[in-house]
Amino acid sequence: MEKFFNLFANSKIPTLLVIALFFYFGGSLIKTPIFLSPEGIAGSILLCVGVVLGSISFGDYRYKEQNEHVITQQAKAIDNLGRALKSTSETHSKFEKNTQETLGSGTRDTIGREGEKQYTMGGNLETHTK
């Protein structure tokens, strides 16, 4: 029941009901034969308040819907970027593993090949400095 009240409070219905009440009472007060009577003036004021509240609520809900749309699109973009990053990470890991296997395997410690040239590690695994 509490969830229903929360959904109802966050919907447009309560705002529309309040605006409808302003229009109803304002319209019923203006129906008097003398427009410049206190009832006519109060009815005009209520109608003006209803118009202002309607404009404000329309702008507010439009802004809210636009923000929700932007948030939804950002969430989709973040999910897509996360998947792309994961795919890139997996690809990088595969290349790194393949490179490590290529460097560490082979006969005579073959490092790589370029055309007909083959690069191998010598018998001494130390790096010499001068």
C-alpha positions as CSV (number, residue, x, y, z in Angstrom):
1,M,0.0,0.0,0.0
2,E,2.9,2.3,0.8
3,K,4.4,1.6,-2.6
4,F,1.1,2.6,-4.2
5,F,1.0,5.9,-2.4
6,N,4.6,6.6,-3.3
7,L,3.9,6.0,-7.0
8,F,0.7,8.1,-6.8
9,A,2.6,11.0,-5.2
10,N,5.3,10.9,-7.9
11,S,2.8,10.8,-10.7
12,K,1.2,13.7,-12.5
13,I,-2.3,12.9,-11.1
14,P,-2.1,14.9,-7.8
15,T,-0.8,18.0,-9.6
16,L,-3.5,17.7,-12.2
17,L,-6.2,17.4,-9.5
18,V,-5.0,20.5,-7.8
19,I,-5.0,22.5,-11.0
20,A,-8.4,21.1,-12.0
21,L,-9.8,22.3,-8.6
22,F,-8.4,25.8,-9.2
23,F,-10.1,25.8,-12.7
24,Y,-13.4,24.4,-11.3
25,F,-13.7,26.8,-8.4
26,G,-12.5,29.7,-10.5
27,G,-14.9,28.9,-13.3
28,S,-17.9,28.5,-10.9
29,L,-17.1,31.8,-9.2
30,I,-17.0,33.7,-12.5
31,K,-20.4,32.4,-13.5
32,T,-22.0,35.1,-11.4
33,P,-23.9,37.7,-13.4
34,I,-21.7,40.6,-12.1
35,F,-18.1,40.1,-13.2
36,L,-16.7,42.9,-10.9
37,S,-18.2,41.4,-7.8
38,P,-15.9,39.8,-5.2
39,E,-16.8,36.3,-6.5
40,G,-15.9,37.3,-10.1
41,I,-12.6,38.7,-9.0
42,A,-11.8,35.7,-6.8
43,G,-12.7,33.4,-9.7
44,S,-10.4,35.3,-12.1
45,I,-7.6,35.1,-9.6
46,L,-8.2,31.3,-9.2
47,L,-8.2,30.9,-12.9
48,C,-4.9,32.8,-13.3
49,V,-3.3,30.8,-10.5
50,G,-4.5,27.6,-12.2
51,V,-2.9,28.7,-15.5
52,V,0.4,29.6,-13.8
53,L,0.5,26.3,-11.9
54,G,-0.3,24.4,-15.0
55,S,2.5,26.1,-16.9
56,I,5.0,25.5,-14.1
57,S,4.0,21.9,-13.7
58,F,4.2,21.3,-17.4
59,G,7.7,22.7,-17.5
60,D,8.7,20.8,-14.4
61,Y,7.5,17.4,-15.8
62,R,9.0,18.1,-19.2
63,Y,12.4,18.9,-17.5
64,K,12.0,15.8,-15.3
65,E,11.3,13.5,-18.4
66,Q,14.3,15.1,-20.2
67,N,16.6,14.4,-17.3
68,E,15.4,10.8,-17.0
69,H,16.0,10.3,-20.7
70,V,19.6,11.7,-20.4
71,I,20.3,9.5,-17.4
72,T,19.0,6.4,-19.3
73,Q,21.1,7.2,-22.3
74,Q,24.2,7.7,-20.0
75,A,23.6,4.4,-18.3
76,K,23.4,2.7,-21.7
77,A,26.6,4.4,-22.8
78,I,28.4,3.4,-19.6
79,D,27.3,-0.2,-20.0
80,N,28.5,-0.3,-23.6
81,L,31.8,1.2,-22.6
82,G,32.2,-1.3,-19.8
83,R,31.6,-4.2,-22.3
84,A,34.1,-2.6,-24.7
85,L,36.7,-2.2,-22.0
86,K,36.2,-5.8,-20.9
87,S,36.6,-7.0,-24.5
88,T,39.7,-4.9,-24.9
89,S,41.1,-6.2,-21.7
90,E,40.5,-9.8,-22.7
91,T,42.1,-9.2,-26.1
92,H,45.1,-7.5,-24.5
93,S,45.5,-10.4,-22.1
94,K,45.4,-12.9,-25.0
95,F,48.0,-10.9,-27.0
96,E,50.2,-10.6,-23.9
97,K,49.9,-14.3,-23.1
98,N,50.7,-15.2,-26.8
99,T,53.7,-12.8,-26.7
100,Q,54.9,-14.4,-23.5
101,E,54.5,-17.9,-24.9
102,T,56.3,-16.9,-28.1
103,L,59.2,-15.3,-26.2
104,G,59.6,-18.2,-23.9
105,S,59.1,-21.2,-26.2
106,G,60.8,-22.5,-29.3
107,T,64.1,-24.2,-30.0
108,R,67.3,-22.2,-29.4
109,D,65.2,-19.6,-27.6
110,T,63.8,-18.0,-30.7
111,I,62.5,-14.5,-30.0
112,G,61.0,-13.6,-33.3
113,R,61.3,-13.7,-37.0
114,E,61.4,-11.0,-39.6
115,G,61.3,-12.3,-43.2
116,E,64.2,-14.7,-43.4
117,K,66.0,-13.3,-40.3
118,Q,65.4,-15.2,-37.1
119,Y,66.3,-13.6,-33.8
120,T,67.4,-15.9,-31.0
121,M,68.7,-15.4,-27.5
122,G,72.3,-16.3,-27.0
123,G,73.6,-18.7,-24.4
124,N,74.2,-15.9,-21.9
125,L,70.9,-14.5,-20.5
126,E,72.6,-11.5,-18.9
127,T,72.4,-8.0,-20.2
128,H,76.0,-6.7,-20.6
129,T,76.8,-3.1,-19.8
130,K,79.9,-1.2,-20.9
